[in-house]
Amino acid sequence: MSHKIPGVTHSAPLPPGLDEAAHRCLVAGFAGTTSVPDTLKRLIDQGLGGVILFTRNVRDAQQVRRLTGELRALRPDLLVGIDNEGGGIGHLVAAGAPDVPGSFALGVADDPALTARCADALAGHLASLGITVSYAPVADLQHHPRNPIVRTRSFGAEPALAARHLRAWIAATERRGVASCAKHFPGHGGTETDSHHGIAVDPRPYDELRADLEPFRAAVDAGVPMLMSAHVVFPALDPERPATLSRRILGDLLRHELDFDGVLVSDALEMKAIADRYGEAAGARIALAAGADQVIVAVPELEVTLACRDAVRGALRTGALPEERLWEAAGRVERLAGRYAVPGGAAGGSGAGAGGWDEGADGWDEEVGGWGAGPGGWGAGPGLEAARRAVRGGPGPAVVRGAHVVDLFPPPHPALNWGGEDLLTQVRAVDPTATGTAVAGEPADPAAVVAGILGASGAAPLVVATCDAGLHPWQERLRAALLARRPDAVRVDTGLPEGGALCSYGRGRVNLRAVAEVLTGG
């Protein structure tokens, strides 16, 4: 369905206290970097619970601080959040975000103390920008080989491994005064569909699903203040509705079996798993009735948020959404705001200097504009350390210098804001004699691409990197064509490992730098 809702006449307010409570249960996206839209100002004045920032709201660190300051000046208890998982997924690159690998690389390194340092880096940076809700970490287990959306965002396939890294991440984030949010309950790792694009179904029986609950149970036990629901149907739990809209899953399973009493926030309602089948507005009222405490409307068109607000008002008037359920949800959000709405970690850590996060090599150094004290942000910080440990955990290929690097990868996912970092850039940073070809998405003429690569590489060593080629057959075909002509080529995987090649376990900048160092002996 369309995100734009033309010709809508907005509903009249409810009684003042109840209307504010209804607004508390909404989190809104918006457009702009330098001013708060008038419609958003009115929503905040009426009690809006939170806003979520995206790349469209970020120009640089000072601008983000001014924007969050303006938002908080409108109402001090407004929650300001952002997706901040690390790796190639994040919206704060222009604001100097610390470089850390994605969670899978942290799981491969398997040092919870190092995971905590990476989480501390991310949370410290958020607090310095006035952002106090981090929609991370991912608690999903990655065990379905054709899952298109979790993959290197997960700590791994083993419940115990994921649990120990979740505990480390949550504790480190909490120390910075930032609310973490484990996602996507009760797990998105067993699907073959990305819920951004359609209904995702996990068909496994309950006995198999229980393992996926263990990381969330560990997060709850660790005191995580927020969980995010999955837009996934689990027939063994509720054959009718996705978890976001299911009383059985959000009520019986989450509140009673896992005993979670924090804030349950929905994933974004404009994702097609909800929007195409129910519509964002109906999704908002059904989710709150089912047990969600907040719903995210991430699109910048505030008419969609207003339509969701009006649907909640209407459901309260008809009794489809009981008032006591709304008061319960709003109360949880209010308690969360009492703990996290005002940045409390900006003077935290082991020593806050005038420039920002000052913890030696592991601290945020705003004067440098990056992580650690090295040129361009490449110091001995925890992110690069973790990426190196993951990459170097297995046998590596012989060193190749002056290579022609072929980097095959799918186009960036628009919702996740992976920035399209390429391996060649990182190889050239440590070996300026390298050349290469980056192919982002299936080419129209694969044979011409292969011929061009073989011609350009000449007698130089050849490196062929693919990213989750099993999901993208065009990469497999190009790789096979190149290896048929150049069987001496060095293979690299930049997604999940496939077939014993050198693996980065993700396409974040530090992931690719760590692989580049191994390839070149740098």
C-alpha positions as CSV (number, residue, x, y, z in Angstrom):
1,M,0.0,0.0,0.0
2,S,1.1,3.6,-0.5
3,H,2.7,5.4,2.4
4,K,0.9,8.6,1.4
5,I,-2.6,8.8,2.7
6,P,-4.3,11.7,0.8
7,G,-7.5,13.3,1.8
8,V,-7.4,12.2,5.4
9,T,-9.5,14.1,7.9
10,H,-7.8,13.7,11.3
11,S,-9.8,12.6,14.3
12,A,-10.6,14.7,17.2
13,P,-8.5,14.3,20.4
14,L,-9.4,12.1,23.2
15,P,-9.7,13.3,26.8
16,P,-6.3,15.0,27.5
17,G,-4.6,12.4,29.6
18,L,-5.7,9.5,27.4
19,D,-4.7,11.4,24.2
20,E,-1.2,12.0,25.6
21,A,-1.0,8.3,26.5
22,A,-1.9,7.4,22.9
23,H,0.8,9.6,21.5
24,R,3.3,8.1,24.0
25,C,2.9,4.8,22.1
26,L,4.2,6.2,18.8
27,V,7.7,6.7,17.4
28,A,7.9,8.8,14.3
29,G,10.4,9.3,11.5
30,F,10.7,12.6,9.7
31,A,12.6,14.4,7.0
32,G,15.2,17.2,7.5
33,T,18.5,17.9,9.2
34,T,18.2,21.5,10.4
35,S,14.7,22.1,11.6
36,V,11.8,20.1,13.2
37,P,8.7,20.0,10.9
38,D,5.7,21.8,12.3
39,T,3.6,18.7,12.2
40,L,6.2,16.9,14.3
41,K,6.3,19.8,16.7
42,R,2.5,19.4,17.2
43,L,2.8,15.6,17.7
44,I,5.6,16.2,20.3
45,D,3.4,18.8,22.1
46,Q,0.6,16.3,22.2
47,G,2.8,13.7,23.9
48,L,4.7,11.8,21.1
49,G,6.8,9.1,22.7
50,G,9.8,9.1,20.4
51,V,11.5,9.9,17.1
52,I,13.8,7.7,15.1
53,L,16.6,9.2,13.1
54,F,17.9,8.0,9.7
55,T,20.7,9.0,7.3
56,R,18.3,11.6,5.9
57,N,18.5,13.4,9.3
58,V,22.4,13.3,9.5
59,R,24.8,15.8,8.0
60,D,27.6,15.9,10.6
61,A,28.0,15.6,14.4
62,Q,27.4,19.2,15.3
63,Q,24.2,19.2,13.2
64,V,22.9,16.1,14.9
65,R,23.6,17.6,18.3
66,R,21.7,20.7,17.4
67,L,18.8,18.7,16.0
68,T,18.5,16.4,19.1
69,G,18.8,19.5,21.3
70,E,16.0,21.2,19.4
71,L,13.8,18.0,19.7
72,R,14.5,17.7,23.5
73,A,13.8,21.4,24.0
74,L,10.3,20.8,22.7
75,R,9.8,18.2,25.4
76,P,12.6,16.9,27.6
77,D,11.2,13.4,28.0
78,L,11.1,12.7,24.2
79,L,13.1,9.5,23.3
80,V,15.5,10.0,20.4
81,G,16.5,6.7,18.8
82,I,18.4,5.2,15.8
83,D,19.4,1.8,14.4
84,N,23.0,1.4,15.5
85,E,24.2,-2.2,15.0
86,G,27.7,-1.6,13.8
87,G,29.2,-3.3,10.8
88,G,28.0,-2.0,7.5
89,I,24.7,-1.0,9.0
90,G,24.3,2.5,10.5
91,H,23.2,6.0,9.8
92,L,25.9,8.0,11.5
93,V,28.8,7.7,9.1
94,A,28.7,11.4,8.3
95,A,28.6,12.1,12.0
96,G,31.9,10.2,12.6
97,A,30.5,6.9,13.9
98,P,33.1,4.5,15.3
99,D,34.0,1.7,13.0
100,V,33.1,-1.7,14.5
101,P,32.4,-4.9,12.7
102,G,29.0,-6.5,12.6
103,S,27.9,-8.9,15.2
104,F,28.8,-12.1,13.3
105,A,32.5,-11.1,13.3
106,L,32.2,-10.4,17.1
107,G,30.8,-13.9,17.5
108,V,33.7,-15.4,15.5
109,A,36.2,-13.6,17.7
110,D,34.1,-14.7,20.6
111,D,35.5,-12.4,23.3
112,P,32.6,-10.8,25.2
113,A,34.9,-8.2,26.7
114,L,35.9,-7.1,23.2
115,T,32.2,-7.1,22.2
116,A,31.5,-4.8,25.2
117,R,34.2,-2.4,24.1
118,C,32.7,-2.2,20.6
119,A,29.2,-1.7,22.1
120,D,30.7,1.0,24.4
121,A,32.2,2.8,21.4
122,L,28.8,2.9,19.7
123,A,26.9,3.9,22.8
124,G,29.4,6.6,23.8
125,H,29.1,8.2,20.4
126,L,25.3,8.1,20.5
127,A,25.3,9.8,23.9
128,S,27.6,12.5,22.7
129,L,25.1,13.2,19.9
130,G,22.1,13.4,22.3
131,I,20.7,10.0,21.1
132,T,19.7,7.7,23.9
133,V,17.9,4.8,22.3
134,S,19.8,2.3,20.2
135,Y,17.7,-0.2,18.3
136,A,20.4,-2.9,18.7
137,P,21.7,-5.5,19.2
138,V,20.3,-8.3,17.0
139,A,19.4,-11.3,19.0
140,D,18.3,-13.4,16.1
141,L,20.2,-16.7,15.4
142,Q,21.5,-17.1,11.9
143,H,20.9,-20.7,11.0
144,H,18.9,-20.8,7.8
145,P,21.3,-20.7,4.9
146,R,18.9,-18.8,2.7
147,N,17.8,-16.2,5.2
148,P,18.2,-12.9,3.3
149,I,18.1,-10.3,6.1
150,V,19.8,-11.5,9.4
151,R,23.1,-13.1,8.3
152,T,26.1,-11.2,9.5
153,R,23.9,-9.0,11.7
154,S,23.6,-12.0,14.1
155,F,26.2,-13.1,16.6
156,G,25.9,-16.6,15.1
157,A,23.9,-19.8,15.1
158,E,24.6,-21.0,18.7
159,P,22.2,-19.8,21.4
160,A,24.9,-19.8,24.1
161,L,27.3,-17.8,22.0
162,A,24.7,-15.2,21.1
163,A,23.6,-15.0,24.8
164,R,27.0,-14.2,26.2
165,H,27.6,-11.5,23.6
166,L,24.1,-10.0,24.1
167,R,24.8,-9.7,27.8
168,A,28.1,-7.9,27.1
169,W,26.5,-5.5,24.6
170,I,23.6,-4.7,26.8
171,A,25.7,-4.0,29.9
172,A,28.1,-1.8,28.0
173,T,25.3,0.2,26.4
174,E,23.6,0.6,29.8
175,R,26.7,2.0,31.3
176,R,26.6,4.9,28.8
177,G,23.1,5.8,29.8
178,V,21.7,4.5,26.4
179,A,18.7,2.1,26.1
180,S,19.5,-1.0,24.1
181,C,16.8,-2.9,22.2
182,A,17.3,-6.6,21.4
183,K,15.6,-7.6,18.2
184,H,13.6,-9.2,16.5
185,F,11.5,-11.2,18.9
186,P,11.0,-14.1,18.8
187,G,13.6,-14.4,16.0
188,H,13.9,-13.7,12.3
189,G,16.8,-16.1,11.5
190,G,14.6,-19.0,10.4
191,T,12.9,-17.4,7.4
192,E,13.6,-17.2,3.7
193,T,11.9,-13.9,3.3
194,D,12.9,-10.4,4.3
195,S,10.0,-8.9,6.1
196,H,10.8,-5.5,4.6
197,H,9.6,-7.0,1.3
198,G,6.8,-9.3,2.3
199,I,5.3,-11.7,4.8
200,A,8.0,-13.9,6.4
201,V,7.1,-17.3,7.8
202,D,9.2,-19.5,10.1
203,P,7.6,-23.0,9.6
204,R,9.5,-24.9,12.3
205,P,7.8,-26.7,15.1
206,Y,7.9,-25.2,18.6
207,D,10.6,-27.6,19.9
208,E,12.9,-26.1,17.3
209,L,11.9,-22.5,17.9
210,R,12.8,-22.8,21.6
211,A,16.5,-22.4,20.8
212,D,15.8,-19.1,19.2
213,L,14.2,-17.8,22.4
214,E,17.3,-18.4,24.4
215,P,19.2,-15.2,23.3
216,F,16.1,-13.1,24.1
217,R,15.7,-14.8,27.5
218,A,19.4,-13.9,28.2
219,A,18.7,-10.3,27.1
220,V,15.7,-10.1,29.5
221,D,17.8,-11.6,32.3
222,A,20.5,-9.0,31.6
223,G,18.0,-6.3,32.1
224,V,17.5,-5.1,28.5
225,P,15.0,-2.2,28.7
226,M,13.5,-2.8,25.2
227,L,12.7,-5.6,22.8
228,M,11.7,-5.2,19.2
229,S,9.1,-7.6,17.6
230,A,9.5,-9.4,14.3
231,H,7.0,-9.1,11.4
232,V,7.2,-12.9,11.1
233,V,4.5,-15.5,11.2
234,F,5.2,-18.6,13.4
235,P,2.5,-21.2,12.7
236,A,3.6,-23.2,15.7
237,L,2.9,-20.1,18.0
238,D,0.2,-18.3,16.1
239,P,-0.9,-19.4,12.6
240,E,-2.9,-16.3,11.9
241,R,-0.7,-13.2,12.7
242,P,2.9,-12.1,12.6
243,A,4.5,-11.7,16.0
244,T,4.1,-7.9,16.0
245,L,0.3,-8.4,15.9
246,S,0.0,-11.6,18.0
247,R,-1.4,-11.6,21.6
248,R,-0.1,-15.2,22.0
249,I,3.4,-14.2,21.2
250,L,3.6,-10.7,22.8
251,G,1.4,-11.7,25.7
252,D,1.7,-15.4,26.6
253,L,5.2,-16.0,25.4
254,L,7.0,-12.7,26.0
255,R,5.2,-11.3,29.1
256,H,4.5,-14.6,30.9
257,E,7.0,-17.2,29.8
258,L,10.0,-14.8,29.5
259,D,8.7,-12.4,32.2
260,F,9.6,-9.3,30.3
261,D,8.2,-6.1,31.7
262,G,10.1,-3.5,29.6
263,V,9.1,-1.7,26.5
264,L,8.1,-3.9,23.5
265,V,8.5,-1.8,20.3
266,S,7.3,-2.9,16.9
267,D,9.6,-3.0,13.9
268,A,8.7,-0.3,11.4
269,L,5.0,-0.6,10.3
270,E,5.7,0.5,6.7
271,M,7.6,-2.8,6.1
272,K,5.6,-4.7,3.6
273,A,4.9,-7.6,5.9
274,I,2.5,-5.3,7.8
275,A,1.8,-2.5,5.3
276,D,0.7,-4.7,2.4
277,R,-1.5,-7.0,4.3
278,Y,-2.9,-4.8,7.1
279,G,-1.9,-1.2,6.4
280,E,0.2,0.9,8.7
281,A,-2.8,2.4,10.6
282,A,-4.5,-0.9,11.3
283,G,-1.1,-2.4,12.2
284,A,-0.6,0.3,14.8
285,R,-3.9,-0.4,16.6
286,I,-3.6,-4.2,16.3
287,A,0.0,-4.2,17.6
288,L,-0.9,-2.1,20.7
289,A,-3.9,-4.3,21.4
290,A,-1.8,-7.4,21.1
291,G,0.8,-6.1,23.7
292,A,3.2,-3.8,22.0
293,D,4.0,-0.6,23.9
294,Q,5.3,1.5,21.1
295,V,5.0,1.3,17.3
296,I,7.5,2.7,14.9
297,V,6.4,4.6,11.8
298,A,9.7,5.3,10.2
299,V,8.7,6.9,6.9
300,P,9.3,10.6,6.7
301,E,5.8,11.4,5.6
302,L,4.1,12.4,8.9
303,E,0.7,11.9,7.4
304,V,1.3,8.2,7.9
305,T,2.1,8.7,11.6
306,L,-1.1,10.9,11.9
307,A,-3.1,8.1,10.3
308,C,-1.7,5.6,12.8
309,R,-2.4,8.0,15.7
310,D,-6.0,8.4,14.4
311,A,-6.5,4.6,14.2
312,V,-5.4,4.3,17.8
313,R,-7.8,7.0,18.8
314,G,-10.6,5.3,17.0
315,A,-9.8,1.9,18.5
316,L,-9.9,3.5,22.0
317,R,-13.3,5.0,21.2
318,T,-14.8,1.7,20.1
319,G,-13.1,-0.4,22.7
320,A,-11.1,-2.5,20.2
321,L,-8.1,-1.2,22.1
322,P,-9.0,-1.3,25.8
323,E,-8.0,1.8,27.8
324,E,-6.2,-0.3,30.4
325,R,-4.0,-1.8,27.7
326,L,-3.0,1.7,26.5
327,W,-2.3,3.0,30.0
328,E,-0.1,-0.1,30.6
329,A,1.9,0.6,27.4
330,A,2.2,4.4,28.0
331,G,3.3,3.7,31.6
332,R,6.1,1.5,30.4
333,V,7.2,4.1,27.9
334,E,7.1,6.8,30.6
335,R,9.3,4.8,32.9
336,L,11.7,4.2,30.0
337,A,11.8,7.9,29.3
338,G,12.5,8.6,32.9
339,R,15.6,6.5,32.7
340,Y,16.9,7.4,29.2
341,A,15.3,10.4,27.6
342,V,18.0,12.9,28.8
343,P,21.6,11.9,27.8
344,G,23.3,10.7,31.0
345,G,26.4,9.0,29.6
346,A,28.1,12.0,28.0
347,A,30.4,12.4,31.0
348,G,30.8,8.7,31.5
349,G,33.5,6.2,30.7
350,S,36.9,6.2,32.2
351,G,37.6,9.8,31.5
352,A,35.7,12.3,29.4
353,G,37.9,14.9,27.9
354,A,36.9,18.2,26.4
355,G,36.7,16.8,22.9
356,G,34.4,13.9,23.6
357,W,35.1,10.3,24.5
358,D,38.7,10.1,25.8
359,E,39.7,6.6,26.8
360,G,43.1,6.4,25.2
361,A,43.3,4.1,22.1
362,D,39.8,2.8,22.8
363,G,38.0,6.1,23.2
364,W,36.0,8.4,20.9
365,D,38.3,11.2,19.8
366,E,36.3,14.0,18.3
367,E,39.4,16.0,17.4
368,V,40.5,13.1,15.1
369,G,37.0,12.6,13.9
370,G,37.2,8.8,14.2
371,W,37.9,5.9,16.4
372,G,41.2,5.8,18.1
373,A,44.1,8.1,17.5
374,G,45.4,7.0,14.1
375,P,45.1,9.0,10.8
376,G,41.6,8.9,9.4
377,G,40.3,7.1,12.4
378,W,42.3,3.9,11.9
379,G,43.7,3.6,15.4
380,A,44.1,0.5,17.6
381,G,40.4,0.7,18.6
382,P,38.2,-2.3,19.5
383,G,36.4,-2.4,16.1
384,L,39.5,-3.0,14.0
385,E,40.9,-5.3,16.7
386,A,37.7,-7.5,16.6
387,A,37.6,-7.6,12.8
388,R,41.3,-8.6,12.7
389,R,40.8,-11.4,15.2
390,A,37.8,-12.8,13.3
391,V,39.6,-12.7,9.9
392,R,42.8,-14.2,11.3
393,G,41.2,-17.0,13.2
394,G,41.7,-19.4,10.4
395,P,44.4,-20.2,7.7
396,G,44.9,-17.4,5.3
397,P,46.1,-17.3,1.7
398,A,49.5,-16.5,0.5
399,V,50.2,-12.8,0.5
400,V,49.4,-11.1,-2.9
401,R,50.6,-7.6,-3.7
402,G,49.8,-5.6,-6.8
403,A,46.7,-7.7,-7.3
404,H,43.6,-7.0,-9.3
405,V,40.8,-7.2,-6.9
406,V,37.3,-8.1,-8.1
407,D,34.6,-7.3,-5.6
408,L,31.1,-8.7,-6.4
409,F,28.3,-7.6,-4.0
410,P,24.6,-6.9,-4.1
411,P,23.2,-3.4,-4.2
412,P,22.8,-1.8,-0.7
413,H,19.7,-2.6,1.2
414,P,17.8,0.7,1.4
415,A,16.3,0.1,4.8
416,L,19.6,-0.9,6.4
417,N,21.7,1.9,4.9
418,W,24.8,-0.2,4.2
419,G,27.0,2.4,2.6
420,G,28.4,0.3,-0.3
421,E,32.0,0.1,1.1
422,D,34.2,-1.9,-1.3
423,L,37.2,-4.1,-0.8
424,L,39.4,-2.5,-3.4
425,T,39.4,0.8,-1.5
426,Q,40.7,-1.0,1.6
427,V,43.3,-3.1,-0.3
428,R,44.6,0.1,-2.0
429,A,44.9,1.8,1.4
430,V,47.5,-0.8,2.4
431,D,48.8,-1.6,-1.1
432,P,48.6,1.4,-3.5
433,T,49.8,-0.8,-6.4
434,A,46.5,-2.8,-6.4
435,T,43.9,-2.3,-9.1
436,G,40.4,-3.7,-9.3
437,T,36.8,-3.8,-10.4
438,A,33.8,-3.4,-8.1
439,V,30.5,-4.9,-9.4
440,A,27.5,-3.8,-7.3
441,G,24.5,-5.8,-8.6
442,E,24.0,-8.1,-11.5
443,P,25.6,-6.7,-14.7
444,A,23.6,-6.5,-17.9
445,D,26.5,-8.2,-19.9
446,P,28.4,-10.6,-17.6
447,A,30.6,-11.9,-20.4
448,A,31.8,-8.4,-21.2
449,V,32.5,-7.9,-17.5
450,V,34.5,-11.1,-17.3
451,A,36.5,-10.2,-20.4
452,G,37.1,-6.7,-19.1
453,I,38.4,-8.1,-15.8
454,L,40.7,-10.6,-17.4
455,G,42.1,-8.0,-19.8
456,A,42.6,-5.4,-17.0
457,S,44.3,-7.9,-14.6
458,G,46.8,-9.2,-17.1
459,A,49.4,-11.2,-15.3
460,A,48.8,-9.7,-11.9
461,P,47.5,-11.8,-9.1
462,L,43.7,-12.0,-9.1
463,V,41.4,-11.8,-6.1
464,V,37.7,-12.6,-6.5
465,A,35.5,-11.6,-3.6
466,T,31.8,-12.4,-3.4
467,C,29.1,-11.5,-0.8
468,D,26.6,-14.3,0.0
469,A,26.9,-15.7,-3.5
470,G,24.5,-18.5,-2.6
471,L,21.7,-15.9,-2.5
472,H,22.8,-14.1,-5.6
473,P,23.5,-16.7,-8.4
474,W,24.9,-14.0,-10.7
475,Q,27.9,-13.8,-8.4
476,E,28.4,-17.5,-8.5
477,R,28.3,-17.4,-12.3
478,L,30.8,-14.6,-12.6
479,R,33.1,-16.2,-10.0
480,A,33.0,-19.5,-11.9
481,A,33.8,-17.8,-15.2
482,L,36.8,-16.0,-13.7
483,L,38.1,-19.1,-11.9
484,A,37.8,-21.2,-15.1
485,R,40.3,-18.8,-16.7
486,R,42.3,-18.0,-13.6
487,P,42.3,-21.0,-11.3
488,D,45.1,-19.4,-9.4
489,A,42.8,-16.6,-8.2
490,V,42.4,-16.0,-4.4
491,R,38.8,-16.3,-3.2
492,V,37.3,-14.1,-0.6
493,D,33.9,-14.1,1.1
494,T,32.6,-10.8,2.4
495,G,29.3,-12.1,3.8
496,L,28.9,-15.4,5.6
497,P,31.6,-18.0,4.9
498,E,31.1,-20.1,1.7
499,G,33.5,-22.9,0.8
500,G,36.6,-22.2,2.8
501,A,37.6,-18.9,1.3
502,L,39.2,-16.1,3.4
503,C,36.2,-14.5,5.0
504,S,35.5,-11.0,6.4
505,Y,32.2,-11.9,8.0
506,G,30.6,-8.7,6.9
507,R,31.1,-5.6,4.7
508,G,31.7,-3.0,7.3
509,R,34.8,-0.9,6.7
510,V,36.8,-2.6,9.4
511,N,35.8,-6.0,8.2
512,L,37.1,-5.2,4.7
513,R,40.3,-3.5,6.1
514,A,41.1,-6.7,8.1
515,V,40.8,-8.8,5.0
516,A,42.9,-6.4,3.0
517,E,45.6,-6.6,5.6
518,V,45.7,-10.4,5.4
519,L,45.7,-10.4,1.6
520,T,48.6,-7.9,1.3
521,G,50.6,-8.8,4.4
522,G,49.9,-5.2,5.7
